[in-house]
Amino acid sequence: MRIQFLGGVETVTGSQHLIEAGGRRVLRDCGLFQGRRDEARKINTTLRCPPNTLDAVVLSHAHIDHCGNLPMLARGGYTRPIHATTATVELAAVMLRDAARIQEQDAAYLNQKTNRRGIPAVEPLYTSADAEAAIKLFQGHRYGETIEPAPGIKILFQDAGHILGSALNVFELAENGKKARVGFALDLGRKDLPIIRDPETMRDLDLLVLESTYGDRLHDDVARAEDELAAAINRTLARGGKVLIPSFALERAQEILYHLANLFAAGRVKKVPVYVDSPMTVELTRIFARHRDYFDAETQALFDRLGGIMRPDWVHFAATVEESKNITASTVPCVVIAPNGMCEHGRILHHLKHGIENPKNTILIVGFQAENTLGRRLVEGTQHVKIFGDDFTRRAEVVTLNAFSAHADRDELVSYVRQVQPRKIALVHGEPKIRAALATRLRGMQAAPVLEPPTGESVEL
Ligand SMILES: [Zn+2]
């Protein structure tokens, strides 16, 4: 019996683990590695285990760094089931179709540029057909359900409290009369996040494989998110401005809707139109609406009162370009939620182009901003920015809310280890320095031996 740390080990993208028992093999997650183009291409095109040797794949959640390379696996000939929760199955389908579209558009764009120079054409990493081939393999399960995709490998799904449908998995392995229980907590969420329930506690683990993304830092308290959001919106509305929120389509956009519903219902913010300007966000929100049984009790009660997450009279879902243009042109105070979350592409750029020079407006940053993105420059207070190649002077207020994070921070990771009390811990899914900081802290607790495996290494059980 062994676990091999194949991807997303000393980095936070491209998550992939191989679990073996009695000659049977299950892959947990097949995430897309995101980084510099050449490096990413090399990593994503290298399948680290031959697809035809796998008995099953289990998927933790619908984020691209966990599901985004499943189409490559299908392209490589994998035809067995991909197990996930019912919500993840639907969300991941939307995410994979979008990822394939981006791969195809990227390749087309590069080829258009290089054709003129006689350089051979690049192929997309994978195509829409590959994505559809992977989507066909999905099988949906509920939290609390245990499956046995191969003799000697049982897998339990528990709530990870990270995004809708996200799962922790306990693998119960058996080989030659020996048994081992391995739990995977990546990605691990936080208590009291909006919409979803809190992370469940895995029990009786010989090995806990744990993420360390934020293993050296603390987030602001979840409870502050709504207060800070209210303050920023009220300030903007008092000026007669618009609130522009660059947001990831999955989870963060729906969280903002949840907070707005709460604030409007309590009369803490004056009701104004809220525009969700993105076909993909609309599609994902519809999936949320269909999975109200994944919501926590508060969210169920709130949206029952409002008739559903899609139904309040103040929310408007813009799918077409025409609808989007009308929102941009309007000067009525409102809230606009639009992707991309880091202001790199997508409809938010049109809203910024028209709104960034207006001092009445607010740009509200609610997510992680990677280096070298427009979002990061805004957070850092840059005054002069380029949008679609044109120069703009930022006069809108920029507000960064740090309470929004779907990942456990240092103290939350430590407290999860205290709850679970595993006999051994393997830290993955973190930059080496950050992972080492968390390892030192956990070792200080003398709770269990802590491993920091390099990429590709295995641990025998
Ligand atoms: Zn995630």
Boltz pocket constraint, residues with backbone or C-beta under 6 A from the ligand:
constraints:
  - pocket:
      binder: B
      contacts: [[A, 61], [A, 63], [A, 66], [A, 162], [A, 187]]
      max_distance: 6.0
